[in-house]
Amino acid sequence: MDFQLTDDQRALRDGTRELLAGRFGRERLRAAVDGPVLDRELWRELAAAGFFALRLPEADGGVGLGLPEAVLVLEEAGRALLPGPLVACQLLAGIVDGVATGERIVALADAPAAPADGPPHPAVTSAPVLWEHPADCDTLILLGGAQGADPVHEGREAGAYRSAAADVVRTPFASVDPLTPLARVTDIPRKIPLPLDVARVRREAALLTAAQQLGGAARTVDMAVTYAREREQFGAPIGSFQAVKHLCAQMLVRAEIARSAVYAAAVTEGVLDATAAKLLADEAAVRNARDCLQVHGGMGFTWEADVHLHLKRAWLRAEFWGGAGAAEEALAEGLIA
């Protein structure tokens, strides 16, 4: 059984990396940090390249590829720190008109369901329903939980709901990532039920988010190794010191373990596989960014360096679509079963 990438998949990965390097290089990244985060023109350019219609059938104007290819594309987006509700637009390109062409930007907000066999867990009721890029989105799709999960869904059945962004009542919510503005959803007076397989959407959203985390983990390996080769101390590159070598080697191992899990989950599409992939990718992204900062030393703590952007993005993504605690509990229950 061969799990190596095909020539077409490698070409897709390399082409995506080249596209993002040309359209969203470091200069544009830093401009997004200091100014408007999303560029509508860039968003339409990505759509024209098939970024969002990747999984739509060719008969519907899509590229006709599958989940493994979407994972490769989102991995490259994670490497480039590309901002925006990329996962939502990938998943909803065939559901909401205008998303595939980049004319409409849609976001997903998730409200976990409360336990069916008892009172809601405090961790569930206290978790806010967060909306990414509220100022840039035209439509919000809310994945609702059961009664008690959140004030937005109090007394309402679980399911998916669609609402125009202008109709959503929200309050600002501080984001650790300057490239991912957030708001807390407090009410949706006017909403339309949407026929979605909520379990599938959550599973694939977790996997595609894991792919972004994998991209970030791999990118920080490259950043650490490059800096270790260039930076000199005591007349020698710091990469020649054993402690730095060990840090970089551990970063590479984490990234490659996460890569194996993410790629495998894209093929199997199993619930536990996606959960494990998200857990490993989150750990790799966060710990690699921290170790990359360590390799950079004092330089890594400065605003001018890009290391902190990778760390903040990794922290944020680790809390979306299943945190470490929930993933570990789910995996433990799966092993016991």
C-alpha positions as CSV (number, residue, x, y, z in Angstrom):
1,M,0.0,0.0,0.0
2,D,1.5,3.3,-1.1
3,F,0.8,6.4,0.9
4,Q,3.2,8.7,-0.9
5,L,1.9,11.8,-2.6
6,T,1.1,11.4,-6.3
7,D,2.8,13.6,-8.9
8,D,-0.4,15.6,-9.2
9,Q,-0.7,16.1,-5.5
10,R,2.9,17.3,-5.3
11,A,2.2,19.7,-8.2
12,L,-0.8,21.0,-6.3
13,R,1.2,21.5,-3.1
14,D,4.1,23.2,-4.9
15,G,1.8,25.3,-7.0
16,T,-0.1,26.5,-4.0
17,R,3.1,27.4,-2.2
18,E,4.3,29.3,-5.2
19,L,1.0,31.1,-5.5
20,L,1.0,32.2,-1.9
21,A,4.6,33.3,-2.0
22,G,3.8,35.6,-4.9
23,R,0.5,36.9,-3.6
24,F,1.0,36.8,0.1
25,G,4.6,37.2,0.8
26,R,6.2,38.7,4.0
27,E,5.5,42.3,2.9
28,R,1.8,41.7,2.5
29,L,1.7,39.6,5.7
30,R,3.1,42.5,7.7
31,A,0.7,44.9,6.0
32,A,-2.2,42.7,7.1
33,V,-0.9,42.8,10.7
34,D,-0.8,46.6,10.7
35,G,-3.9,47.3,8.6
36,P,-7.0,45.6,7.1
37,V,-6.6,41.8,7.6
38,L,-8.5,40.6,4.6
39,D,-7.9,41.7,1.0
40,R,-11.0,41.1,-1.1
41,E,-9.0,41.2,-4.3
42,L,-6.6,38.6,-3.0
43,W,-9.6,36.5,-1.9
44,R,-11.0,36.6,-5.4
45,E,-7.6,35.7,-6.8
46,L,-7.4,32.6,-4.6
47,A,-10.9,31.7,-5.7
48,A,-10.0,32.0,-9.3
49,A,-7.1,29.6,-8.7
50,G,-9.6,27.0,-7.4
51,F,-8.8,27.5,-3.7
52,F,-12.4,27.2,-2.5
53,A,-13.9,25.1,-5.3
54,L,-11.3,22.5,-4.9
55,R,-13.7,19.8,-3.8
56,L,-16.7,20.8,-6.0
57,P,-17.5,18.5,-9.0
58,E,-16.1,19.7,-12.3
59,A,-19.7,19.8,-13.6
60,D,-20.4,22.5,-11.0
61,G,-17.4,24.6,-11.9
62,G,-15.1,23.0,-9.3
63,V,-11.8,21.2,-9.5
64,G,-13.2,17.8,-8.6
65,L,-10.5,16.8,-6.0
66,G,-11.0,15.3,-2.6
67,L,-10.2,15.8,1.1
68,P,-6.5,14.8,0.8
69,E,-5.9,17.6,-1.7
70,A,-7.8,20.1,0.5
71,V,-5.5,19.2,3.3
72,L,-2.4,19.9,1.2
73,V,-3.8,23.3,0.2
74,L,-4.7,24.3,3.8
75,E,-1.3,23.1,4.9
76,E,0.3,25.6,2.6
77,A,-2.0,28.3,3.8
78,G,-0.9,27.6,7.4
79,R,2.7,27.9,6.3
80,A,2.1,31.3,4.9
81,L,-0.1,32.5,7.8
82,L,-2.8,33.3,5.3
83,P,-5.7,35.0,7.2
84,G,-9.4,34.5,6.8
85,P,-12.1,31.9,7.3
86,L,-10.4,29.5,4.9
87,V,-11.8,26.3,6.5
88,A,-15.4,27.7,6.4
89,C,-15.1,28.7,2.7
90,Q,-13.6,25.3,1.8
91,L,-16.5,23.4,3.5
92,L,-19.3,25.7,2.3
93,A,-18.3,26.5,-1.2
94,G,-21.0,24.2,-2.6
95,I,-23.6,25.3,0.0
96,V,-23.6,29.1,0.0
97,D,-23.7,30.9,-3.4
98,G,-20.7,33.1,-4.2
99,V,-18.3,31.4,-1.9
100,A,-16.6,29.3,-4.6
101,T,-15.9,32.4,-6.7
102,G,-14.7,34.5,-3.8
103,E,-17.6,37.0,-4.1
104,R,-19.0,36.0,-0.7
105,I,-17.0,35.3,2.5
106,V,-18.7,32.9,4.9
107,A,-17.7,32.0,8.5
108,L,-18.5,29.1,10.7
109,A,-19.2,29.5,14.4
110,D,-19.5,26.4,16.6
111,A,-21.5,25.9,19.8
112,P,-20.9,22.4,21.3
113,A,-23.9,20.4,22.4
114,A,-24.5,19.9,26.1
115,P,-24.5,16.4,27.5
116,A,-27.7,14.5,26.9
117,D,-27.6,12.6,30.2
118,G,-27.3,15.4,32.6
119,P,-26.9,19.1,33.3
120,P,-24.6,21.1,31.0
121,H,-20.9,20.9,31.9
122,P,-19.6,24.3,33.1
123,A,-16.9,24.2,30.5
124,V,-19.5,24.0,27.8
125,T,-21.9,26.7,29.1
126,S,-19.0,29.2,29.8
127,A,-17.4,28.8,26.3
128,P,-18.3,31.7,24.1
129,V,-19.5,31.2,20.5
130,L,-16.7,32.9,18.6
131,W,-17.0,34.4,15.1
132,E,-13.8,34.8,13.1
133,H,-13.3,37.9,10.9
134,P,-16.8,39.4,11.7
135,A,-16.1,42.6,9.9
136,D,-15.2,40.8,6.7
137,C,-17.8,38.1,6.4
138,D,-21.1,38.4,4.5
139,T,-22.7,35.3,6.0
140,L,-22.5,33.4,9.3
141,I,-23.2,29.7,9.5
142,L,-23.9,28.6,13.1
143,L,-23.5,25.0,14.1
144,G,-25.9,24.8,17.1
145,G,-25.8,22.5,20.1
146,A,-28.5,21.2,22.3
147,Q,-30.5,23.1,24.9
148,G,-28.3,24.8,27.4
149,A,-25.1,24.9,25.2
150,D,-25.2,28.6,24.8
151,P,-27.7,31.5,25.1
152,V,-27.8,31.6,21.3
153,H,-29.2,28.1,21.2
154,E,-31.3,28.1,24.4
155,G,-34.4,26.0,23.8
156,R,-33.5,25.4,20.2
157,E,-32.8,22.1,18.5
158,A,-29.3,21.1,17.4
159,G,-28.5,21.9,13.7
160,A,-27.1,24.4,11.4
161,Y,-28.4,27.9,10.8
162,R,-27.6,30.6,8.3
163,S,-27.8,34.3,8.9
164,A,-26.7,37.5,7.2
165,A,-23.8,39.0,9.0
166,A,-25.7,42.2,9.5
167,D,-28.4,40.4,11.5
168,V,-26.0,38.8,14.0
169,V,-25.7,40.5,17.4
170,R,-22.1,40.3,18.6
171,T,-19.7,41.9,21.0
172,P,-15.9,42.4,20.5
173,F,-13.7,39.5,21.8
174,A,-10.0,40.0,22.3
175,S,-7.9,37.8,20.0
176,V,-4.4,36.8,20.7
177,D,-3.7,36.6,17.0
178,P,-3.6,40.0,15.3
179,L,-4.5,38.3,12.0
180,T,-7.7,36.7,13.3
181,P,-10.1,39.3,14.7
182,L,-12.9,37.7,16.8
183,A,-16.4,38.6,18.1
184,R,-18.7,36.8,20.5
185,V,-22.1,35.9,19.1
186,T,-24.8,36.9,21.6
187,D,-28.0,36.5,19.6
188,I,-29.3,35.8,16.1
189,P,-32.8,37.2,15.8
190,R,-33.3,36.1,12.2
191,K,-31.8,32.8,11.0
192,I,-32.6,30.2,8.4
193,P,-32.2,26.4,9.1
194,L,-29.5,24.9,6.8
195,P,-29.5,21.2,5.9
196,L,-26.0,20.3,6.8
197,D,-24.4,17.1,8.2
198,V,-23.1,18.9,11.3
199,A,-21.0,16.0,12.5
200,R,-19.3,15.8,9.2
201,V,-18.7,19.5,9.0
202,R,-17.2,19.5,12.5
203,R,-15.0,16.5,11.7
204,E,-13.7,18.0,8.5
205,A,-13.2,21.5,10.0
206,A,-11.1,19.9,12.7
207,L,-9.0,18.1,10.1
208,L,-8.5,21.1,7.9
209,T,-7.6,23.2,10.9
210,A,-5.1,20.5,11.8
211,A,-3.6,20.9,8.3
212,Q,-3.1,24.6,8.9
213,Q,-1.4,23.8,12.2
214,L,0.8,21.3,10.4
215,G,1.8,24.0,7.9
216,G,2.7,26.3,10.8
217,A,4.7,23.5,12.5
218,A,6.7,22.8,9.3
219,R,7.3,26.5,8.6
220,T,8.8,27.1,12.1
221,V,11.2,24.2,11.6
222,D,12.5,25.9,8.5
223,M,12.7,29.3,10.3
224,A,14.6,27.8,13.2
225,V,17.1,25.9,11.0
226,T,17.7,28.9,8.7
227,Y,18.4,31.2,11.7
228,A,20.6,28.6,13.4
229,R,22.8,28.4,10.3
230,E,23.1,32.2,10.0
231,R,23.4,33.3,13.6
232,E,26.9,33.1,15.0
233,Q,28.1,33.0,18.6
234,F,31.7,32.4,19.8
235,G,32.8,32.4,16.2
236,A,30.5,29.5,15.1
237,P,26.9,29.2,13.8
238,I,24.6,28.4,16.7
239,G,23.4,25.4,14.7
240,S,26.6,23.7,15.5
241,F,25.8,23.7,19.2
242,Q,24.3,20.4,20.5
243,A,21.5,22.0,22.4
244,V,20.3,23.9,19.3
245,K,20.6,20.7,17.2
246,H,18.4,18.8,19.6
247,L,15.8,21.6,19.6
248,C,15.6,21.6,15.8
249,A,15.6,17.8,15.6
250,Q,12.7,17.5,18.1
251,M,10.8,20.1,16.1
252,L,11.2,18.1,12.9
253,V,10.1,14.9,14.6
254,R,6.9,16.6,15.9
255,A,6.1,18.0,12.5
256,E,6.5,14.7,10.7
257,I,4.5,12.7,13.2
258,A,1.7,15.3,12.8
259,R,2.0,15.1,9.1
260,S,1.5,11.3,9.1
261,A,-1.6,11.6,11.3
262,V,-3.1,14.5,9.2
263,Y,-2.5,12.8,5.9
264,A,-3.8,9.5,7.2
265,A,-7.0,11.0,8.6
266,A,-7.6,12.7,5.2
267,V,-7.7,9.3,3.6
268,T,-9.6,7.4,6.2
269,E,-12.0,10.3,7.2
270,G,-12.5,8.6,10.5
271,V,-13.7,10.5,13.5
272,L,-11.0,9.3,15.9
273,D,-8.3,9.7,13.2
274,A,-9.3,13.3,12.7
275,T,-9.3,13.8,16.5
276,A,-5.8,12.4,16.8
277,A,-4.6,14.4,13.9
278,K,-5.9,17.7,15.4
279,L,-4.3,16.8,18.8
280,L,-0.9,16.0,17.3
281,A,-0.9,19.0,14.9
282,D,-1.9,21.4,17.7
283,E,1.0,20.1,19.9
284,A,3.4,20.3,17.0
285,A,2.4,23.9,16.0
286,V,2.5,25.3,19.5
287,R,5.6,23.6,20.7
288,N,7.5,24.1,17.5
289,A,6.7,27.8,17.5
290,R,7.9,28.1,21.1
291,D,11.1,26.2,20.3
292,C,11.6,28.4,17.2
293,L,11.4,31.4,19.4
294,Q,13.9,29.8,21.7
295,V,16.3,29.3,18.8
296,H,15.9,32.9,17.8
297,G,16.7,34.1,21.4
298,G,16.1,37.7,22.1
299,M,15.4,38.4,18.4
300,G,12.4,36.1,18.6
301,F,10.7,38.2,21.2
302,T,10.6,41.3,19.0
303,W,7.5,42.5,17.1
304,E,9.6,42.7,13.9
305,A,10.3,39.0,13.9
306,D,7.5,36.7,12.5
307,V,7.9,34.0,15.1
308,H,5.3,35.5,17.5
309,L,2.8,35.4,14.7
310,H,3.1,31.7,14.3
311,L,2.9,31.1,18.0
312,K,-0.2,33.2,18.4
313,R,-1.9,31.6,15.4
314,A,-1.0,28.1,16.9
315,W,-2.4,29.1,20.3
316,L,-5.7,30.3,18.7
317,R,-6.2,27.3,16.3
318,A,-5.5,24.9,19.1
319,E,-8.8,26.1,20.8
320,F,-11.0,25.7,17.7
321,W,-12.8,22.5,16.7
322,G,-11.8,20.5,19.7
323,G,-9.2,21.4,22.3
324,A,-6.6,19.0,23.8
325,G,-8.7,18.0,26.8
326,A,-11.7,17.0,24.7
327,A,-9.6,15.2,22.1
328,E,-7.8,13.2,24.8
329,E,-11.1,12.2,26.4
330,A,-12.5,11.1,23.0
331,L,-9.5,9.1,22.1
332,A,-9.5,7.4,25.5
333,E,-13.2,6.5,25.1
334,G,-12.4,5.1,21.7
335,L,-9.6,2.9,23.0
336,I,-11.8,1.6,25.8
337,A,-14.7,0.9,23.4
